[in-house]
């Protein structure tokens, strides 16, 4: 009897130990990922309890445009909205809830990004209810379940962040403030279902079924499909690919979109010394995409069926020094997008988007052309200097130069009216002042707890 009881307790202990080993498997555990572009740089989470991990973020900036637009409007950016004045770009509150294997995350967002980011989304014009206003103050909201298989499987439904373009939606995680064309013209969020599969400690496979390409609703009957694969062979290298397929042209279900986004991040130097240069890394991203059908062709188009594709790349290099409290980043990128189907459209009187009061007309009386066959290319470069006294605060000074093949950025006359105010009527002969180049200086204070 004693022998039987002893064997019973030994087997029970072995089973509990084995289950605990499975439960405690954490993907990428022990790897330092704080250096990566687009990742959380904090070493520890402070607002953490058994069931809740809180998050507080604030992004305030002042950007000076050398064109000094009279209406202070920034054109062609999802990070900035107002020139030559202090703005709160994002104030976010929320966190992640966990109970057993169930979890949910909610992050609110207030500030200019809640207007700037979803502004090119046509899907709220389909059907009833004001999706743009219902969702715009939420950056993340999803719930799901964690399965103890391999290194974990998460199944989540709701609104979650996009990884296409490498940069994080939250500026405190990025090496640069004004994203290059590759990131700024690709989606920041998805609405739908995702499954995160971690077959090994170093690999993530994540398929998506979503409403569409940064859209609150669906444009047509078919949803969007996509996937992310991330592999970190060690803590100094990260490889990832994001791929998407969907129908995102309103009322043109025959037009299909494909996009592939690919990045390599390498930390090529790390010192054990606290003085001098502590570490150095680079990130390289390349994108290729196209639309095909419904009157356009992916490549080699003609006058009757114009080409509609997206080619872009960006590269950044970052060096940390003085106990990682300071960092210097330099980089840039380029983009070509015939048909302009991913270009961030100008706002104000240059907006080609539907008028909320009459969706059959554009919002602006002088809309920026975005027809199939319209050419658009651009390039940018930037450099910045960061002061990071602790893991929660980043103070950044950045210089940015951008150029486009067509008049696009806000010139001194702005894009609103002759006075710069929306209350001033548009007289005959006036047009938005769009220019091909811009230079700006950005001062940002980024906080995360």
C-alpha positions in Angstrom: 0.0 0.0 0.0 2.8 2.4 0.9 4.6 1.6 -2.3 1.5 2.3 -4.3 0.9 5.6 -2.6 4.6 6.6 -3.2 4.3 5.8 -6.9 1.1 7.8 -7.1 2.7 10.9 -5.6 5.8 10.5 -7.8 3.7 10.3 -10.9 1.5 13.2 -9.9 4.6 15.3 -9.1 6.2 14.4 -12.5 2.9 15.3 -14.3 2.6 18.6 -12.5 6.3 19.4 -13.2 5.9 18.6 -16.9 2.7 20.7 -17.1 4.4 23.6 -15.3 7.3 23.4 -17.8 4.8 23.7 -20.7 2.9 26.5 -19.0 6.1 28.5 -18.4 7.3 28.3 -21.9 7.7 31.9 -23.1 8.6 32.7 -26.8 11.8 34.7 -27.2 12.4 34.4 -23.4 15.8 35.6 -22.3 16.4 37.5 -25.5 17.2 41.2 -25.3 14.8 42.9 -27.8 14.9 46.4 -26.3 17.3 47.6 -29.1 15.0 46.7 -32.0 13.3 49.3 -34.2 9.6 49.1 -33.6 9.8 47.3 -30.2 9.3 48.1 -26.5 12.7 49.4 -25.2 11.7 49.0 -21.5 13.6 46.4 -19.4 10.7 45.9 -17.0 6.9 46.5 -16.8 6.1 48.5 -13.7 2.3 48.6 -13.7 1.8 44.9 -13.2 -0.4 42.7 -11.0 -1.5 39.1 -11.1 -4.5 39.9 -13.4 -3.7 43.3 -15.0 -0.7 45.0 -16.7 -1.3 48.7 -17.2 0.1 51.1 -19.8 0.2 54.9 -20.0 1.7 56.7 -23.0 2.0 60.3 -24.0 3.4 61.7 -27.2 3.7 65.5 -27.4 5.6 67.3 -30.1 6.5 70.6 -31.7 7.3 70.5 -35.4 8.7 73.5 -37.3 8.0 73.5 -41.1 10.4 75.8 -43.0 7.4 76.5 -45.4 5.5 77.9 -42.4 2.0 77.1 -43.8 -0.6 79.8 -42.8 -3.1 77.1 -41.7 -0.4 75.1 -39.8 -1.6 71.9 -41.5 0.9 69.0 -42.0 0.4 67.0 -45.3 1.5 63.4 -45.8 2.1 62.3 -42.3 0.4 60.0 -39.8 2.7 61.1 -37.0 2.1 64.8 -37.3 -1.0 67.0 -37.8 0.0 70.6 -36.9 2.9 72.7 -37.9 4.7 75.3 -35.8 2.7 74.6 -32.6 2.7 72.2 -29.7 0.3 69.3 -30.2 -0.6 66.2 -28.3 -0.3 63.5 -30.9 -1.3 60.6 -28.7 -2.5 60.2 -25.2 -3.1 56.5 -24.5 -4.4 54.6 -21.5 -5.2 50.9 -21.0 -3.6 47.6 -20.4 -3.9 43.8 -20.7 -6.1 41.7 -18.5 -5.4 38.0 -17.9 -7.3 35.2 -16.0 -6.1 31.7 -16.3 -5.5 31.4 -20.1 -8.1 34.0 -21.1 -6.8 37.5 -21.9 -8.0 40.9 -23.3 -6.3 44.1 -24.1 -7.7 47.6 -24.4 -5.8 50.8 -25.3 -7.5 54.1 -25.8 -6.1 56.9 -27.9 -6.8 60.6 -27.8 -5.0 63.4 -29.6 -4.4 64.2 -33.3 -3.6 60.6 -34.3 -7.2 59.6 -33.6 -8.1 61.8 -36.6 -5.0 61.6 -38.7 -4.5 57.8 -38.9 -8.0 56.6 -40.1 -8.7 59.5 -42.4 -8.1 57.6 -45.7 -10.6 54.8 -44.7 -13.6 54.8 -47.0 -15.3 51.9 -45.3 -17.4 54.0 -42.9 -19.4 55.2 -45.9 -20.7 51.7 -46.5 -23.9 51.1 -44.5 -25.2 52.8 -41.3 -23.5 53.8 -38.1 -20.6 56.1 -37.9 -17.6 53.7 -37.7 -15.0 56.5 -37.9 -16.2 58.1 -34.7 -17.0 54.9 -32.9 -13.6 53.4 -33.3 -11.2 56.3 -33.7 -10.5 56.6 -29.9 -9.4 52.9 -29.7 -6.0 51.8 -30.9 -6.2 48.3 -29.6 -9.2 46.2 -28.3 -9.2 42.5 -28.5 -9.9 39.4 -26.4 -8.7 35.8 -26.8 -7.4 32.6 -25.3 -3.9 31.2 -24.8 -3.4 27.5 -25.6 -0.4 25.7 -23.9 0.8 24.1 -27.1 4.5 24.3 -28.1 5.6 27.7 -26.9 2.0 28.9 -27.0 -0.9 29.6 -29.4 -2.9 32.8 -29.0 -6.3 33.2 -30.7 -7.5 36.9 -30.6 -10.5 38.8 -32.1 -10.9 42.6 -32.3 -8.7 45.5 -33.3 -4.9 44.9 -33.2 -1.8 46.6 -34.4 -0.3 46.0 -37.9 3.4 45.2 -38.3 3.5 46.1 -42.0 6.2 48.6 -42.6 8.3 47.7 -39.5 7.5 50.8 -37.5 5.4 50.6 -34.4 2.2 52.5 -34.1 3.5 53.9 -30.8 6.3 56.4 -31.5 8.1 55.6 -28.2 9.1 52.3 -29.8 10.6 53.7 -33.0 14.1 54.9 -33.8 12.7 57.8 -35.9 9.7 60.0 -35.3 8.6 60.9 -38.9 8.4 57.4 -40.5 9.7 56.9 -44.0 7.2 56.5 -46.9 7.4 52.7 -46.5 5.9 52.7 -43.0 3.7 55.9 -43.2 1.8 54.6 -46.3 1.1 51.2 -45.0 -1.5 50.2 -42.4 -1.3 50.8 -38.6 -4.2 48.7 -37.5 -6.4 45.7 -38.4 -9.9 44.7 -37.5 -10.5 41.0 -37.4 -9.1 37.7 -36.2 -5.5 36.6 -35.7 -3.8 33.4 -34.5 -0.3 33.7 -33.0 1.5 30.3 -33.2 4.9 29.8 -31.5 6.2 26.4 -32.6 9.6 27.1 -31.1 11.1 29.7 -28.8 12.6 31.6 -31.8 9.7 31.5 -34.3 6.3 33.1 -34.6 3.7 32.3 -37.3 0.7 34.6 -37.3 -2.2 34.3 -39.8 -4.9 37.0 -40.1 -8.5 37.2 -41.3 -9.4 40.9 -41.3 -11.9 43.4 -42.7 -9.3 45.0 -44.9 -6.2 47.2 -45.3 -6.4 49.6 -42.4 -10.2 49.7 -42.6 -12.8 49.6 -39.9 -15.3 47.8 -42.1 -15.2 45.8 -45.4 -15.3 47.5 -48.8 -16.6 44.4 -50.6 -17.8 40.9 -49.7 -14.4 39.3 -49.4 -12.3 39.9 -46.2 -8.6 40.5 -46.2 -6.1 37.7 -45.6 -2.6 38.0 -44.3 0.2 36.6 -42.2 3.3 37.5 -40.3 6.4 35.3 -39.8 9.0 36.4 -37.3 12.3 34.5 -36.7 15.0 35.5 -34.2 17.9 33.0 -34.4 19.5 34.9 -31.6 19.0 38.2 -29.7 21.1 40.1 -32.3 19.1 39.3 -35.4 15.5 39.6 -36.4 13.9 38.5 -39.7 10.2 39.1 -40.5 7.8 39.1 -43.4 4.2 40.4 -43.5 2.0 39.5 -46.5 -1.5 40.6 -47.4 -4.2 39.8 -50.0 -7.6 41.5 -50.2 -10.1 43.6 -52.1 -9.9 47.2 -50.9 -11.3 49.3 -53.7 -14.8 50.4 -52.8 -17.4 48.9 -55.2 -14.7 47.3 -57.3 -14.6 43.7 -56.1 -12.6 42.6 -59.1 -9.6 44.6 -58.0 -7.3 42.5 -55.8 -4.5 43.9 -53.7 -1.3 42.0 -52.7 1.5 43.4 -50.5 4.7 41.9 -49.1 6.7 43.7 -46.4 10.1 42.3 -45.3 12.6 43.5 -42.7 16.0 42.5 -41.4 17.3 44.0 -38.1 20.9 43.4 -36.9 22.6 44.5 -33.8 26.2 44.4 -35.1 28.0 45.7 -32.0 27.5 45.4 -28.3 29.9 46.4 -25.6 30.1 45.3 -22.0 31.5 48.7 -21.0 29.2 51.4 -19.7 31.3 54.2 -21.3 31.6 55.2 -24.9 29.5 53.4 -27.5 27.3 50.7 -25.9 25.7 49.2 -29.0 24.9 49.8 -32.7 22.3 48.3 -35.0 20.6 48.8 -38.4 17.2 48.0 -39.8 16.5 47.3 -43.5 12.9 47.1 -44.9 11.7 46.4 -48.4 8.1 46.3 -49.7 6.5 45.2 -53.0 2.8 45.3 -53.7 0.2 45.8 -56.5 -3.4 46.0 -57.4 -4.7 44.0 -60.3 -8.1 43.9 -62.0 -11.0 46.3 -62.1 -9.4 48.6 -64.7 -5.8 48.4 -63.5 -2.8 46.1 -64.0 -0.1 45.2 -61.6 2.9 45.9 -63.9 3.6 46.8 -67.5 0.3 48.6 -67.9 -0.9 50.9 -70.7 -3.1 53.8 -71.2 -6.3 51.7 -71.2 -5.2 49.6 -68.2 -2.6 51.6 -66.1 -0.1 50.0 -63.8 -0.8 50.1 -60.1 2.0 49.0 -57.8 4.0 49.9 -54.7 7.8 49.6 -54.4 9.6 51.0 -51.4 12.6 50.5 -49.1 14.0 52.2 -46.0 17.2 51.8 -44.0 18.2 53.2 -40.6 21.3 53.0 -38.4 21.3 53.7 -34.7 24.2 54.0 -32.2 23.7 54.1 -28.4 26.2 55.5 -25.9 26.8 56.6 -22.3 25.0 53.7 -20.7 22.4 53.7 -23.5 21.1 57.1 -22.3 21.8 58.8 -25.6 21.3 57.6 -29.2 21.9 58.9 -32.7 19.9 57.6 -35.7 20.3 58.4 -39.4 18.4 56.9 -42.3 15.7 57.3 -45.0 13.9 55.6 -47.8 12.2 55.8 -51.1 8.8 54.9 -52.7 7.1 54.7 -56.0 3.4 54.2 -56.2 1.7 54.6 -59.6 -2.0 55.1 -59.2 -1.4 56.6 -55.8 -3.6 53.9 -54.1 -1.5 54.0 -50.9 -0.5 57.7 -50.9 -1.6 59.6 -47.8 -3.9 62.1 -49.4 -3.6 65.9 -48.6 -6.3 67.2 -46.4 -8.4 70.4 -46.4 -9.4 71.9 -49.8 -6.9 69.5 -51.5 -8.6 66.4 -50.1 -9.9 63.9 -52.8 -11.8 62.0 -50.1 -15.7 61.9 -50.1 -17.5 64.8 -48.5 -19.2 63.5 -45.3 -22.3 65.5 -46.2 -22.4 64.2 -49.8 -20.2 61.2 -50.5 -20.8 61.6 -54.2 -18.5 64.6 -54.1 -15.0 65.2 -52.8 -14.3 67.1 -49.6 -12.1 69.6 -51.4 -12.9 71.8 -54.3 -9.3 71.3 -55.6 -8.8 67.6 -54.9 -5.4 66.0 -55.2 -5.5 63.6 -58.2 -5.5 59.9 -57.4 -6.7 58.3 -60.6 -5.3 55.0 -62.1 -2.1 55.9 -64.0 -1.2 59.0 -61.9 2.5 58.8 -61.1 3.9 59.3 -57.6 7.3 58.7 -56.2 9.2 60.2 -53.3 12.2 59.9 -51.1 13.2 61.1 -47.6 16.0 61.2 -45.1 16.2 62.1 -41.5 18.5 62.2 -38.5 17.8 62.5 -34.8 19.3 62.6 -31.3 17.6 61.0 -28.3 18.1 61.6 -24.6 16.7 58.7 -22.6 17.3 59.3 -18.8 15.3 56.2 -17.9 13.3 53.5 -19.6 10.1 55.5 -19.6 11.1 58.8 -21.1 12.5 59.7 -24.5 13.3 63.3 -25.6 14.0 63.5 -29.3 15.2 66.2 -31.7 14.9 65.3 -35.4 15.5 66.8 -38.8 13.6 65.5 -41.8 13.8 66.2 -45.5 11.2 64.8 -47.9 10.6 65.1 -51.7 7.9 64.0 -54.0 7.6 63.8 -57.8 4.3 65.8 -57.7 3.2 68.9 -55.7 2.2 67.2 -52.5 3.4 68.8 -49.2 1.9 72.0 -47.7 3.5 75.2 -48.9 3.2 78.6 -47.2 -0.3 79.1 -48.5 -1.6 76.0 -46.8 -4.4 73.7 -48.0 -7.4 75.3 -46.2 -8.3 78.8 -47.5 -6.7 82.1 -48.3 -6.6 83.0 -44.6 -5.9 79.5 -43.3 -9.2 79.3 -41.5 -12.1 76.9 -42.3 -14.6 79.8 -41.8 -13.2 81.6 -44.8 -15.0 80.8 -48.1 -13.0 79.7 -51.1 -12.9 82.4 -53.7 -12.6 81.8 -57.5 -9.0 81.3 -58.6 -7.6 80.2 -55.2 -6.0 76.8 -54.9 -4.2 74.9 -52.2 -0.5 75.6 -52.1 1.2 72.2 -52.7 4.9 71.9 -53.1 7.3 69.1 -54.0 9.7 69.3 -51.0 9.6 70.0 -47.3 12.1 70.4 -44.5 11.1 70.3 -40.8 12.5 70.0 -37.3 10.7 67.9 -34.8 11.0 68.1 -31.0 9.1 65.3 -29.3 8.6 64.2 -25.7 7.6 60.5 -25.5 6.6 58.9 -22.2 5.6 55.3 -21.4 4.9 53.6 -18.1 
